[in-house]
Amino acid sequence: MGRHERDVIQKSLVGTFSGDALEGLGVADVTVLRELPTELTTVVLKRTDLVFELADGQILHLEFQSRRESKLYRFLTYDAVLAEKYQRSVRTVVLYDQSVKSAPDFLDMGTVQYRVENIFLRDLDGDVAIDEVIAHLRSGTWTSVDRIRLAFALHMTVRRRSRRQALTDVLDVMESVVDDQERDYLSAVLIGLTKPVLGQEEIVEMKRRLVQMSTLAQELYADGKVEGRQEGRQEGLQEGLQEGLRVGRQEGRESLILDLLQNGMDVDQVCKLTGLSAKQVAELQAKSRQRRDLL
């Protein structure tokens, strides 16, 4: 997904989690006041997912994960920087999608003991979430909690509905939501976070329906921007890397690998494309940082 699309979705996600919305996922006593910058000023870190100031004065660090975070050191490092930057207590909530069953929530480093709150969306009842939102809409009520329940229902476990029927019900409910901004908030979650849990036919159907009801979806899907830019960007990066490897110039090869990492390709993908180990990639990143420090 291109930078513009990511930025648009990120902006809408901020509104999605406003107020007491996270109660819809079982996160209690969280009232969001405003978003805080996610860029962390250190050469090791790039950015977190979402950071908010809460009504009780704490900082909320919210992460979305499609893979199990095994050690928590990465989140600990993020939170140490946030705590130092804002001189506040940091509360970290990790939302794991349908594919993750378990993950650690505690890291004991002796002097430092670190804990996060894990929310496994697969443990939540998607049928109940959809039914409750439908009931609220019929009674003329709509809250930020309903927004979150509906937005993440497809990540939850559904038993009384097929996955396709759950998608249809979610989209039908969205159509009945009067507020355009609310539909854009819901669209941001569906477009930005839900694709991994849907099949290709469901993704096509979701796109068709969202374009009819959301200006955000119209912008993101215009002329195939979401799929086309993502595929084109990935193909271009891979072609460039392969050409760099073919030429075989070490300096150009290293520069190309660093460019891939800088542009969002994760270490696993770089390893698969280059044949390097994760350790070799880390050493290359460290060497690059040392060069910058000397300038």
VENNORLIN-V64936 format. One record per pair of residues at least 24 apart in sequence whose ideal C-beta (glycine too) atoms are under 8 Angstrom apart, sorted by the first residue. I is the first residue (numbers start at 1). J is the second residue. D is the distance in whole Angstrom. If there is no record, write none. Layout:
# VENNORLIN-V64936
I:J:D  I:J:D
This chain:
# VENNORLIN-V64936
1:192:8  1:226:6  1:229:7  1:230:5  2:225:7  2:229:4  2:230:7  2:233:6  4:225:8  5:220:5  5:225:6  5:226:6  5:229:7  6:192:8  8:188:8  8:216:7  8:219:7  8:220:6  9:188:5  9:191:6  9:192:4  9:220:7  10:50:8  10:192:8  11:188:8  12:184:6  12:185:6  12:187:7  12:188:3  12:216:6  13:50:6  13:185:8  13:188:5  13:189:7  13:192:7  14:50:7  15:181:7  15:185:5  16:147:6  16:148:7  16:151:6  16:185:4  16:186:8  16:188:6  16:189:6  17:50:7  17:52:7  17:62:7  17:148:7  18:144:6  19:144:5  20:143:8  20:144:6  20:145:7  21:144:4  21:145:6  21:147:6  21:148:5  22:93:7  22:148:7  23:145:5  23:148:8  24:129:8  24:144:8  24:145:4  24:146:7  24:147:7  24:148:3  24:149:4  24:152:8  25:95:7  25:119:5  25:121:7  25:124:7  25:148:6  25:149:8  25:152:6  26:119:6  26:124:7  27:93:6  27:117:7  27:119:7  29:56:7  30:54:6  30:60:6  30:91:8  30:93:8  31:55:4  31:56:7  32:60:7  36:86:7  40:78:7  40:81:5  40:82:7  40:85:8  41:81:8  41:85:8  42:81:6  43:289:5  43:292:7  43:293:8  44:77:7  45:77:7  45:78:6  45:81:6  48:78:5  48:82:8  51:82:7  54:91:7  57:88:6  57:89:8  58:88:6  58:89:5  58:90:7  58:91:5  59:83:7  59:86:5  59:88:5  59:89:7  59:90:5  59:91:7  60:90:8  60:91:5  60:92:8  60:93:7  61:90:6  61:91:7  61:92:4  61:93:7  62:92:8  62:93:5  62:95:7  63:92:7  63:93:7  63:94:5  63:95:7  64:95:5  64:97:7  64:193:6  65:94:6  65:95:7  65:96:5  65:97:7  65:100:7  65:103:8  66:96:8  66:97:5  66:99:6  66:100:7  66:196:6  67:99:8  67:100:7  68:96:7  68:100:5  68:102:7  68:103:5  69:94:7  69:103:6  69:104:7  70:103:8  70:104:7  71:104:7  71:107:7  72:104:6  72:105:8  72:106:8  72:107:4  72:114:6  72:116:7  73:107:7  75:114:8  75:116:6  76:107:6  76:112:8  76:114:5  79:114:7  91:117:7  92:116:4  92:117:7  93:117:5  93:119:6  94:118:5  94:119:7  95:119:5  95:121:6  95:152:8  96:120:5  96:121:6  96:122:8  97:121:6  97:122:8  97:155:5  97:193:7  97:196:6  97:197:6  98:122:5  98:155:5  98:156:8  98:157:8  98:196:8  98:197:5  99:196:7  99:197:8  121:152:6  121:155:4  121:156:5  122:155:7  122:156:7  122:157:5  123:157:7  124:152:8  124:155:8  124:156:4  124:157:7  125:156:6  125:157:6  125:158:8  126:153:5  126:154:7  126:155:8  126:156:3  126:157:6  126:158:4  126:161:8  126:166:6  127:158:5  127:159:6  127:160:5  127:161:6  127:166:8  129:153:5  129:156:6  130:158:8  130:161:8  130:166:7  130:169:5  130:170:7  130:173:7  133:173:6  134:169:8  134:173:6  137:173:7  137:176:6  137:177:7  142:177:7  142:179:8  142:182:7  147:182:6  147:185:6  147:186:7  150:174:7  150:186:6  151:185:7  151:186:5  151:189:4  151:190:7  152:189:7  154:190:8  154:194:5  154:197:6  154:198:7  155:193:8  155:194:7  155:197:6  163:197:8  163:198:7  163:199:8  163:202:7  164:202:6  167:198:7  167:202:5  167:205:7  167:206:6  168:205:8  171:205:8  171:206:7  171:209:4  171:210:7  174:209:8  174:210:8  174:213:6  174:214:8  175:209:8  175:213:6  180:214:8  180:215:7  183:213:6  183:214:5  183:216:8  184:214:5  184:215:6  184:216:4  184:217:8  186:214:8  187:213:8  187:214:4  187:216:5  187:217:5  188:216:6  191:216:8  191:217:7  191:220:6  191:226:7  233:263:8  237:263:7  237:265:6  238:273:6  241:273:5  241:274:7  242:273:8  245:274:7  254:284:6  254:288:8  257:281:7  257:284:6  258:284:7  258:285:7  258:288:6  261:285:7
